């Protein structure tokens, strides 16, 4: 999410387009193994939603420049 709103891209992107979205993201919070694997393949950090302190986990991710 950027800001206060997110966009549901479920069913609206093919795998190549989804990889592009993930490549541009700072991080991905997901419980989906498929999305996590694709994010990792394009170099996007993945945070599982079951993280004890999700906010701290996301804030500790390296910033992309």
mmCIF file of the N, C-alpha and C atoms, coordinates in Angstrom:
data_MODEL
# 
_entry.id   MODEL 
# 
loop_
_atom_site.group_PDB 
_atom_site.id 
_atom_site.type_symbol 
_atom_site.label_atom_id 
_atom_site.label_alt_id 
_atom_site.label_comp_id 
_atom_site.label_asym_id 
_atom_site.label_entity_id 
_atom_site.label_seq_id 
_atom_site.pdbx_PDB_ins_code 
_atom_site.Cartn_x 
_atom_site.Cartn_y 
_atom_site.Cartn_z 
_atom_site.occupancy 
_atom_site.B_iso_or_equiv 
_atom_site.pdbx_formal_charge 
_atom_site.auth_seq_id 
_atom_site.auth_comp_id 
_atom_site.auth_asym_id 
_atom_site.auth_atom_id 
_atom_site.pdbx_PDB_model_num 
ATOM 1   N N  . UNK A 1 1  ? 0.831  -1.184  0.000   1.00 0.00 ? 1  UNK A N  1 
ATOM 2   C CA . UNK A 1 1  ? 0.000  0.000   0.000   1.00 0.00 ? 1  UNK A CA 1 
ATOM 3   C C  . UNK A 1 1  ? 0.872  1.242   0.000   1.00 0.00 ? 1  UNK A C  1 
ATOM 4   N N  . UNK A 1 2  ? 0.474  2.164   -0.759  1.00 0.00 ? 2  UNK A N  1 
ATOM 5   C CA . UNK A 1 2  ? 1.123  3.468   -0.755  1.00 0.00 ? 2  UNK A CA 1 
ATOM 6   C C  . UNK A 1 2  ? 0.135  4.441   -0.146  1.00 0.00 ? 2  UNK A C  1 
ATOM 7   N N  . UNK A 1 3  ? 0.496  5.010   0.959   1.00 0.00 ? 3  UNK A N  1 
ATOM 8   C CA . UNK A 1 3  ? -0.439 5.917   1.610   1.00 0.00 ? 3  UNK A CA 1 
ATOM 9   C C  . UNK A 1 3  ? -1.540 5.152   2.308   1.00 0.00 ? 3  UNK A C  1 
ATOM 10  N N  . UNK A 1 4  ? -2.742 5.617   2.168   1.00 0.00 ? 4  UNK A N  1 
ATOM 11  C CA . UNK A 1 4  ? -3.877 5.030   2.889   1.00 0.00 ? 4  UNK A CA 1 
ATOM 12  C C  . UNK A 1 4  ? -4.693 4.049   2.066   1.00 0.00 ? 4  UNK A C  1 
ATOM 13  N N  . UNK A 1 5  ? -4.402 3.916   0.797   1.00 0.00 ? 5  UNK A N  1 
ATOM 14  C CA . UNK A 1 5  ? -5.218 3.053   -0.050  1.00 0.00 ? 5  UNK A CA 1 
ATOM 15  C C  . UNK A 1 5  ? -4.344 2.078   -0.821  1.00 0.00 ? 5  UNK A C  1 
ATOM 16  N N  . UNK A 1 6  ? -4.898 0.940   -1.107  1.00 0.00 ? 6  UNK A N  1 
ATOM 17  C CA . UNK A 1 6  ? -4.211 -0.057  -1.912  1.00 0.00 ? 6  UNK A CA 1 
ATOM 18  C C  . UNK A 1 6  ? -5.074 -0.409  -3.106  1.00 0.00 ? 6  UNK A C  1 
ATOM 19  N N  . UNK A 1 7  ? -4.494 -1.125  -4.028  1.00 0.00 ? 7  UNK A N  1 
ATOM 20  C CA . UNK A 1 7  ? -5.218 -1.549  -5.223  1.00 0.00 ? 7  UNK A CA 1 
ATOM 21  C C  . UNK A 1 7  ? -5.146 -3.062  -5.293  1.00 0.00 ? 7  UNK A C  1 
ATOM 22  N N  . UNK A 1 8  ? -6.300 -3.701  -5.401  1.00 0.00 ? 8  UNK A N  1 
ATOM 23  C CA . UNK A 1 8  ? -6.356 -5.151  -5.525  1.00 0.00 ? 8  UNK A CA 1 
ATOM 24  C C  . UNK A 1 8  ? -6.105 -5.517  -6.983  1.00 0.00 ? 8  UNK A C  1 
ATOM 25  N N  . UNK A 1 9  ? -4.967 -6.144  -7.241  1.00 0.00 ? 9  UNK A N  1 
ATOM 26  C CA . UNK A 1 9  ? -4.634 -6.546  -8.604  1.00 0.00 ? 9  UNK A CA 1 
ATOM 27  C C  . UNK A 1 9  ? -4.955 -8.013  -8.869  1.00 0.00 ? 9  UNK A C  1 
ATOM 28  N N  . UNK A 1 10 ? -5.614 -8.657  -7.916  1.00 0.00 ? 10 UNK A N  1 
ATOM 29  C CA . UNK A 1 10 ? -5.974 -10.062 -8.067  1.00 0.00 ? 10 UNK A CA 1 
ATOM 30  C C  . UNK A 1 10 ? -6.785 -10.305 -9.328  1.00 0.00 ? 10 UNK A C  1 
ATOM 31  N N  . UNK A 1 11 ? -6.286 -11.183 -10.193 1.00 0.00 ? 11 UNK A N  1 
ATOM 32  C CA . UNK A 1 11 ? -6.979 -11.513 -11.422 1.00 0.00 ? 11 UNK A CA 1 
ATOM 33  C C  . UNK A 1 11 ? -6.861 -10.467 -12.515 1.00 0.00 ? 11 UNK A C  1 
ATOM 34  N N  . UNK A 1 12 ? -6.107 -9.403  -12.254 1.00 0.00 ? 12 UNK A N  1 
ATOM 35  C CA . UNK A 1 12 ? -5.977 -8.324  -13.240 1.00 0.00 ? 12 UNK A CA 1 
ATOM 36  C C  . UNK A 1 12 ? -4.599 -8.272  -13.899 1.00 0.00 ? 12 UNK A C  1 
ATOM 37  N N  . UNK A 1 13 ? -3.698 -9.108  -13.442 1.00 0.00 ? 13 UNK A N  1 
ATOM 38  C CA . UNK A 1 13 ? -2.349 -9.077  -14.001 1.00 0.00 ? 13 UNK A CA 1 
ATOM 39  C C  . UNK A 1 13 ? -1.908 -10.488 -14.368 1.00 0.00 ? 13 UNK A C  1 
ATOM 40  N N  . UNK A 1 14 ? -1.080 -10.567 -15.388 1.00 0.00 ? 14 UNK A N  1 
ATOM 41  C CA . UNK A 1 14 ? -0.475 -11.857 -15.705 1.00 0.00 ? 14 UNK A CA 1 
ATOM 42  C C  . UNK A 1 14 ? 0.823  -11.949 -14.888 1.00 0.00 ? 14 UNK A C  1 
ATOM 43  N N  . UNK A 1 15 ? 1.466  -13.103 -14.858 1.00 0.00 ? 15 UNK A N  1 
ATOM 44  C CA . UNK A 1 15 ? 2.670  -13.256 -14.026 1.00 0.00 ? 15 UNK A CA 1 
ATOM 45  C C  . UNK A 1 15 ? 3.772  -12.241 -14.337 1.00 0.00 ? 15 UNK A C  1 
ATOM 46  N N  . UNK A 1 16 ? 3.966  -11.915 -15.584 1.00 0.00 ? 16 UNK A N  1 
ATOM 47  C CA . UNK A 1 16 ? 5.013  -10.940 -15.946 1.00 0.00 ? 16 UNK A CA 1 
ATOM 48  C C  . UNK A 1 16 ? 4.687  -9.557  -15.388 1.00 0.00 ? 16 UNK A C  1 
ATOM 49  N N  . UNK A 1 17 ? 3.437  -9.126  -15.523 1.00 0.00 ? 17 UNK A N  1 
ATOM 50  C CA . UNK A 1 17 ? 3.035  -7.816  -14.996 1.00 0.00 ? 17 UNK A CA 1 
ATOM 51  C C  . UNK A 1 17 ? 3.124  -7.804  -13.473 1.00 0.00 ? 17 UNK A C  1 
ATOM 52  N N  . UNK A 1 18 ? 2.719  -8.899  -12.837 1.00 0.00 ? 18 UNK A N  1 
ATOM 53  C CA . UNK A 1 18 ? 2.787  -8.991  -11.380 1.00 0.00 ? 18 UNK A CA 1 
ATOM 54  C C  . UNK A 1 18 ? 4.239  -8.922  -10.913 1.00 0.00 ? 18 UNK A C  1 
ATOM 55  N N  . UNK A 1 19 ? 5.147  -9.557  -11.632 1.00 0.00 ? 19 UNK A N  1 
ATOM 56  C CA . UNK A 1 19 ? 6.568  -9.481  -11.302 1.00 0.00 ? 19 UNK A CA 1 
ATOM 57  C C  . UNK A 1 19 ? 7.058  -8.040  -11.382 1.00 0.00 ? 19 UNK A C  1 
ATOM 58  N N  . UNK A 1 20 ? 6.579  -7.296  -12.371 1.00 0.00 ? 20 UNK A N  1 
ATOM 59  C CA . UNK A 1 20 ? 6.944  -5.879  -12.496 1.00 0.00 ? 20 UNK A CA 1 
ATOM 60  C C  . UNK A 1 20 ? 6.443  -5.056  -11.327 1.00 0.00 ? 20 UNK A C  1 
ATOM 61  N N  . UNK A 1 21 ? 5.221  -5.330  -10.892 1.00 0.00 ? 21 UNK A N  1 
ATOM 62  C CA . UNK A 1 21 ? 4.668  -4.630  -9.722  1.00 0.00 ? 21 UNK A CA 1 
ATOM 63  C C  . UNK A 1 21 ? 5.513  -4.952  -8.491  1.00 0.00 ? 21 UNK A C  1 
ATOM 64  N N  . UNK A 1 22 ? 5.840  -6.220  -8.320  1.00 0.00 ? 22 UNK A N  1 
ATOM 65  C CA . UNK A 1 22 ? 6.640  -6.620  -7.164  1.00 0.00 ? 22 UNK A CA 1 
ATOM 66  C C  . UNK A 1 22 ? 8.036  -6.017  -7.216  1.00 0.00 ? 22 UNK A C  1 
ATOM 67  N N  . UNK A 1 23 ? 8.621  -5.944  -8.382  1.00 0.00 ? 23 UNK A N  1 
ATOM 68  C CA . UNK A 1 23 ? 9.964  -5.371  -8.537  1.00 0.00 ? 23 UNK A CA 1 
ATOM 69  C C  . UNK A 1 23 ? 9.971  -3.905  -8.090  1.00 0.00 ? 23 UNK A C  1 
ATOM 70  N N  . UNK A 1 24 ? 8.883  -3.199  -8.328  1.00 0.00 ? 24 UNK A N  1 
ATOM 71  C CA . UNK A 1 24 ? 8.786  -1.783  -7.970  1.00 0.00 ? 24 UNK A CA 1 
ATOM 72  C C  . UNK A 1 24 ? 8.430  -1.562  -6.503  1.00 0.00 ? 24 UNK A C  1 
ATOM 73  N N  . UNK A 1 25 ? 7.963  -2.612  -5.823  1.00 0.00 ? 25 UNK A N  1 
ATOM 74  C CA . UNK A 1 25 ? 7.529  -2.484  -4.428  1.00 0.00 ? 25 UNK A CA 1 
ATOM 75  C C  . UNK A 1 25 ? 8.724  -2.440  -3.474  1.00 0.00 ? 25 UNK A C  1 
ATOM 76  N N  . UNK A 1 26 ? 8.552  -1.729  -2.357  1.00 0.00 ? 26 UNK A N  1 
ATOM 77  C CA . UNK A 1 26 ? 9.574  -1.695  -1.309  1.00 0.00 ? 26 UNK A CA 1 
ATOM 78  C C  . UNK A 1 26 ? 9.612  -3.005  -0.543  1.00 0.00 ? 26 UNK A C  1 
ATOM 79  N N  . UNK A 1 27 ? 8.454  -3.640  -0.393  1.00 0.00 ? 27 UNK A N  1 
ATOM 80  C CA . UNK A 1 27 ? 8.341  -4.909  0.325   1.00 0.00 ? 27 UNK A CA 1 
ATOM 81  C C  . UNK A 1 27 ? 6.984  -5.518  0.019   1.00 0.00 ? 27 UNK A C  1 
ATOM 82  N N  . UNK A 1 28 ? 6.855  -6.810  0.317   1.00 0.00 ? 28 UNK A N  1 
ATOM 83  C CA . UNK A 1 28 ? 5.588  -7.511  0.138   1.00 0.00 ? 28 UNK A CA 1 
ATOM 84  C C  . UNK A 1 28 ? 5.225  -8.189  1.441   1.00 0.00 ? 28 UNK A C  1 
ATOM 85  N N  . UNK A 1 29 ? 4.015  -7.933  1.924   1.00 0.00 ? 29 UNK A N  1 
ATOM 86  C CA . UNK A 1 29 ? 3.486  -8.622  3.098   1.00 0.00 ? 29 UNK A CA 1 
ATOM 87  C C  . UNK A 1 29 ? 2.461  -9.613  2.561   1.00 0.00 ? 29 UNK A C  1 
ATOM 88  N N  . UNK A 1 30 ? 2.755  -10.908 2.692   1.00 0.00 ? 30 UNK A N  1 
ATOM 89  C CA . UNK A 1 30 ? 1.863  -11.910 2.110   1.00 0.00 ? 30 UNK A CA 1 
ATOM 90  C C  . UNK A 1 30 ? 1.975  -13.241 2.835   1.00 0.00 ? 30 UNK A C  1 
ATOM 91  N N  . UNK A 1 31 ? 0.924  -13.976 2.769   1.00 0.00 ? 31 UNK A N  1 
ATOM 92  C CA . UNK A 1 31 ? 0.918  -15.334 3.266   1.00 0.00 ? 31 UNK A CA 1 
ATOM 93  C C  . UNK A 1 31 ? 0.965  -16.327 2.115   1.00 0.00 ? 31 UNK A C  1 
ATOM 94  N N  . UNK A 1 32 ? 1.024  -15.807 0.898   1.00 0.00 ? 32 UNK A N  1 
ATOM 95  C CA . UNK A 1 32 ? 1.020  -16.641 -0.295  1.00 0.00 ? 32 UNK A CA 1 
ATOM 96  C C  . UNK A 1 32 ? 2.436  -17.044 -0.669  1.00 0.00 ? 32 UNK A C  1 
ATOM 97  N N  . UNK A 1 33 ? 2.675  -18.337 -0.730  1.00 0.00 ? 33 UNK A N  1 
ATOM 98  C CA . UNK A 1 33 ? 3.997  -18.820 -1.112  1.00 0.00 ? 33 UNK A CA 1 
ATOM 99  C C  . UNK A 1 33 ? 4.360  -18.465 -2.534  1.00 0.00 ? 33 UNK A C  1 
ATOM 100 N N  . UNK A 1 34 ? 3.380  -18.473 -3.422  1.00 0.00 ? 34 UNK A N  1 
ATOM 101 C CA . UNK A 1 34 ? 3.654  -18.132 -4.816  1.00 0.00 ? 34 UNK A CA 1 
ATOM 102 C C  . UNK A 1 34 ? 4.088  -16.688 -4.971  1.00 0.00 ? 34 UNK A C  1 
ATOM 103 N N  . UNK A 1 35 ? 3.344  -15.778 -4.346  1.00 0.00 ? 35 UNK A N  1 
ATOM 104 C CA . UNK A 1 35 ? 3.699  -14.356 -4.415  1.00 0.00 ? 35 UNK A CA 1 
ATOM 105 C C  . UNK A 1 35 ? 5.036  -14.103 -3.724  1.00 0.00 ? 35 UNK A C  1 
ATOM 106 N N  . UNK A 1 36 ? 5.264  -14.772 -2.605  1.00 0.00 ? 36 UNK A N  1 
ATOM 107 C CA . UNK A 1 36 ? 6.524  -14.603 -1.877  1.00 0.00 ? 36 UNK A CA 1 
ATOM 108 C C  . UNK A 1 36 ? 7.700  -15.077 -2.721  1.00 0.00 ? 36 UNK A C  1 
ATOM 109 N N  . UNK A 1 37 ? 7.542  -16.194 -3.389  1.00 0.00 ? 37 UNK A N  1 
ATOM 110 C CA . UNK A 1 37 ? 8.610  -16.716 -4.234  1.00 0.00 ? 37 UNK A CA 1 
ATOM 111 C C  . UNK A 1 37 ? 8.914  -15.790 -5.401  1.00 0.00 ? 37 UNK A C  1 
ATOM 112 N N  . UNK A 1 38 ? 7.874  -15.243 -6.011  1.00 0.00 ? 38 UNK A N  1 
ATOM 113 C CA . UNK A 1 38 ? 8.065  -14.319 -7.126  1.00 0.00 ? 38 UNK A CA 1 
ATOM 114 C C  . UNK A 1 38 ? 8.722  -13.029 -6.639  1.00 0.00 ? 38 UNK A C  1 
ATOM 115 N N  . UNK A 1 39 ? 8.289  -12.529 -5.485  1.00 0.00 ? 39 UNK A N  1 
ATOM 116 C CA . UNK A 1 39 ? 8.896  -11.314 -4.925  1.00 0.00 ? 39 UNK A CA 1 
ATOM 117 C C  . UNK A 1 39 ? 10.374 -11.546 -4.653  1.00 0.00 ? 39 UNK A C  1 
ATOM 118 N N  . UNK A 1 40 ? 10.699 -12.666 -4.056  1.00 0.00 ? 40 UNK A N  1 
ATOM 119 C CA . UNK A 1 40 ? 12.099 -12.976 -3.770  1.00 0.00 ? 40 UNK A CA 1 
ATOM 120 C C  . UNK A 1 40 ? 12.909 -13.085 -5.058  1.00 0.00 ? 40 UNK A C  1 
ATOM 121 N N  . UNK A 1 41 ? 12.311 -13.631 -6.097  1.00 0.00 ? 41 UNK A N  1 
ATOM 122 C CA . UNK A 1 41 ? 13.006 -13.791 -7.374  1.00 0.00 ? 41 UNK A CA 1 
ATOM 123 C C  . UNK A 1 41 ? 13.358 -12.451 -8.013  1.00 0.00 ? 41 UNK A C  1 
ATOM 124 N N  . UNK A 1 42 ? 12.550 -11.425 -7.762  1.00 0.00 ? 42 UNK A N  1 
ATOM 125 C CA . UNK A 1 42 ? 12.831 -10.102 -8.338  1.00 0.00 ? 42 UNK A CA 1 
ATOM 126 C C  . UNK A 1 42 ? 13.528 -9.179  -7.345  1.00 0.00 ? 42 UNK A C  1 
ATOM 127 N N  . UNK A 1 43 ? 13.892 -9.722  -6.167  1.00 0.00 ? 43 UNK A N  1 
ATOM 128 C CA . UNK A 1 43 ? 14.673 -8.953  -5.196  1.00 0.00 ? 43 UNK A CA 1 
ATOM 129 C C  . UNK A 1 43 ? 13.880 -8.093  -4.237  1.00 0.00 ? 43 UNK A C  1 
ATOM 130 N N  . UNK A 1 44 ? 12.587 -8.352  -4.105  1.00 0.00 ? 44 UNK A N  1 
ATOM 131 C CA . UNK A 1 44 ? 11.752 -7.590  -3.185  1.00 0.00 ? 44 UNK A CA 1 
ATOM 132 C C  . UNK A 1 44 ? 11.663 -8.311  -1.843  1.00 0.00 ? 44 UNK A C  1 
ATOM 133 N N  . UNK A 1 45 ? 11.980 -7.622  -0.738  1.00 0.00 ? 45 UNK A N  1 
ATOM 134 C CA . UNK A 1 45 ? 11.889 -8.264  0.582   1.00 0.00 ? 45 UNK A CA 1 
ATOM 135 C C  . UNK A 1 45 ? 10.457 -8.716  0.882   1.00 0.00 ? 45 UNK A C  1 
ATOM 136 N N  . UNK A 1 46 ? 10.353 -9.845  1.567   1.00 0.00 ? 46 UNK A N  1 
ATOM 137 C CA . UNK A 1 46 ? 9.046  -10.414 1.916   1.00 0.00 ? 46 UNK A CA 1 
ATOM 138 C C  . UNK A 1 46 ? 8.917  -10.479 3.429   1.00 0.00 ? 46 UNK A C  1 
ATOM 139 N N  . UNK A 1 47 ? 7.773  -10.018 3.948   1.00 0.00 ? 47 UNK A N  1 
ATOM 140 C CA . UNK A 1 47 ? 7.468  -10.069 5.374   1.00 0.00 ? 47 UNK A CA 1 
ATOM 141 C C  . UNK A 1 47 ? 6.221  -10.922 5.546   1.00 0.00 ? 47 UNK A C  1 
ATOM 142 N N  . UNK A 1 48 ? 6.304  -12.022 6.296   1.00 0.00 ? 48 UNK A N  1 
ATOM 143 C CA . UNK A 1 48 ? 5.102  -12.826 6.518   1.00 0.00 ? 48 UNK A CA 1 
ATOM 144 C C  . UNK A 1 48 ? 4.139  -12.100 7.462   1.00 0.00 ? 48 UNK A C  1 
ATOM 145 N N  . UNK A 1 49 ? 2.838  -12.184 7.208   1.00 0.00 ? 49 UNK A N  1 
ATOM 146 C CA . UNK A 1 49 ? 1.875  -11.471 8.050   1.00 0.00 ? 49 UNK A CA 1 
ATOM 147 C C  . UNK A 1 49 ? 1.846  -11.980 9.486   1.00 0.00 ? 49 UNK A C  1 
ATOM 148 N N  . UNK A 1 50 ? 2.412  -13.149 9.731   1.00 0.00 ? 50 UNK A N  1 
ATOM 149 C CA . UNK A 1 50 ? 2.417  -13.681 11.094  1.00 0.00 ? 50 UNK A CA 1 
ATOM 150 C C  . UNK A 1 50 ? 3.580  -13.132 11.928  1.00 0.00 ? 50 UNK A C  1 
ATOM 151 N N  . UNK A 1 51 ? 4.336  -12.176 11.365  1.00 0.00 ? 51 UNK A N  1 
ATOM 152 C CA . UNK A 1 51 ? 5.433  -11.581 12.132  1.00 0.00 ? 51 UNK A CA 1 
ATOM 153 C C  . UNK A 1 51 ? 4.886  -11.018 13.427  1.00 0.00 ? 51 UNK A C  1 
ATOM 154 N N  . UNK A 1 52 ? 5.595  -11.260 14.503  1.00 0.00 ? 52 UNK A N  1 
ATOM 155 C CA . UNK A 1 52 ? 5.114  -10.829 15.821  1.00 0.00 ? 52 UNK A CA 1 
ATOM 156 C C  . UNK A 1 52 ? 4.884  -9.327  15.863  1.00 0.00 ? 52 UNK A C  1 
ATOM 157 N N  . UNK A 1 53 ? 5.790  -8.577  15.313  1.00 0.00 ? 53 UNK A N  1 
ATOM 158 C CA . UNK A 1 53 ? 5.626  -7.132  15.262  1.00 0.00 ? 53 UNK A CA 1 
ATOM 159 C C  . UNK A 1 53 ? 5.788  -6.695  13.819  1.00 0.00 ? 53 UNK A C  1 
ATOM 160 N N  . UNK A 1 54 ? 4.697  -6.716  13.081  1.00 0.00 ? 54 UNK A N  1 
ATOM 161 C CA . UNK A 1 54 ? 4.711  -6.444  11.653  1.00 0.00 ? 54 UNK A CA 1 
ATOM 162 C C  . UNK A 1 54 ? 5.265  -5.058  11.351  1.00 0.00 ? 54 UNK A C  1 
ATOM 163 N N  . UNK A 1 55 ? 4.853  -4.048  12.112  1.00 0.00 ? 55 UNK A N  1 
ATOM 164 C CA . UNK A 1 55 ? 5.324  -2.686  11.858  1.00 0.00 ? 55 UNK A CA 1 
ATOM 165 C C  . UNK A 1 55 ? 6.833  -2.607  11.983  1.00 0.00 ? 55 UNK A C  1 
ATOM 166 N N  . UNK A 1 56 ? 7.392  -3.180  13.027  1.00 0.00 ? 56 UNK A N  1 
ATOM 167 C CA . UNK A 1 56 ? 8.842  -3.150  13.219  1.00 0.00 ? 56 UNK A CA 1 
ATOM 168 C C  . UNK A 1 56 ? 9.539  -3.926  12.097  1.00 0.00 ? 56 UNK A C  1 
ATOM 169 N N  . UNK A 1 57 ? 8.976  -5.049  11.711  1.00 0.00 ? 57 UNK A N  1 
ATOM 170 C CA . UNK A 1 57 ? 9.587  -5.855  10.653  1.00 0.00 ? 57 UNK A CA 1 
ATOM 171 C C  . UNK A 1 57 ? 9.642  -5.083  9.341   1.00 0.00 ? 57 UNK A C  1 
ATOM 172 N N  . UNK A 1 58 ? 8.563  -4.396  9.003   1.00 0.00 ? 58 UNK A N  1 
ATOM 173 C CA . UNK A 1 58 ? 8.528  -3.635  7.760   1.00 0.00 ? 58 UNK A CA 1 
ATOM 174 C C  . UNK A 1 58 ? 9.472  -2.440  7.840   1.00 0.00 ? 58 UNK A C  1 
ATOM 175 N N  . UNK A 1 59 ? 9.490  -1.745  8.949   1.00 0.00 ? 59 UNK A N  1 
ATOM 176 C CA . UNK A 1 59 ? 10.378 -0.585  9.089   1.00 0.00 ? 59 UNK A CA 1 
ATOM 177 C C  . UNK A 1 59 ? 11.854 -0.975  9.052   1.00 0.00 ? 59 UNK A C  1 
ATOM 178 N N  . UNK A 1 60 ? 12.192 -2.202  9.406   1.00 0.00 ? 60 UNK A N  1 
ATOM 179 C CA . UNK A 1 60 ? 13.588 -2.611  9.422   1.00 0.00 ? 60 UNK A CA 1 
ATOM 180 C C  . UNK A 1 60 ? 14.094 -3.032  8.058   1.00 0.00 ? 60 UNK A C  1 
ATOM 181 N N  . UNK A 1 61 ? 13.204 -3.122  7.064   1.00 0.00 ? 61 UNK A N  1 
ATOM 182 C CA . UNK A 1 61 ? 13.625 -3.498  5.726   1.00 0.00 ? 61 UNK A CA 1 
ATOM 183 C C  . UNK A 1 61 ? 14.526 -2.421  5.124   1.00 0.00 ? 61 UNK A C  1 
ATOM 184 N N  . UNK A 1 62 ? 15.494 -2.821  4.324   1.00 0.00 ? 62 UNK A N  1 
ATOM 185 C CA . UNK A 1 62 ? 16.350 -1.807  3.699   1.00 0.00 ? 62 UNK A CA 1 
ATOM 186 C C  . UNK A 1 62 ? 15.550 -0.951  2.720   1.00 0.00 ? 62 UNK A C  1 
ATOM 187 N N  . UNK A 1 63 ? 15.859 0.308   2.686   1.00 0.00 ? 63 UNK A N  1 
ATOM 188 C CA . UNK A 1 63 ? 15.186 1.242   1.760   1.00 0.00 ? 63 UNK A CA 1 
ATOM 189 C C  . UNK A 1 63 ? 15.830 1.124   0.390   1.00 0.00 ? 63 UNK A C  1 
ATOM 190 N N  . UNK A 1 64 ? 14.992 1.117   -0.620  1.00 0.00 ? 64 UNK A N  1 
ATOM 191 C CA . UNK A 1 64 ? 15.506 1.118   -1.994  1.00 0.00 ? 64 UNK A CA 1 
ATOM 192 C C  . UNK A 1 64 ? 15.767 2.550   -2.396  1.00 0.00 ? 64 UNK A C  1 
ATOM 193 N N  . UNK A 1 65 ? 16.771 2.732   -3.181  1.00 0.00 ? 65 UNK A N  1 
ATOM 194 C CA . UNK A 1 65 ? 17.098 4.097   -3.654  1.00 0.00 ? 65 UNK A CA 1 
ATOM 195 C C  . UNK A 1 65 ? 16.891 4.193   -5.134  1.00 0.00 ? 65 UNK A C  1 
# 
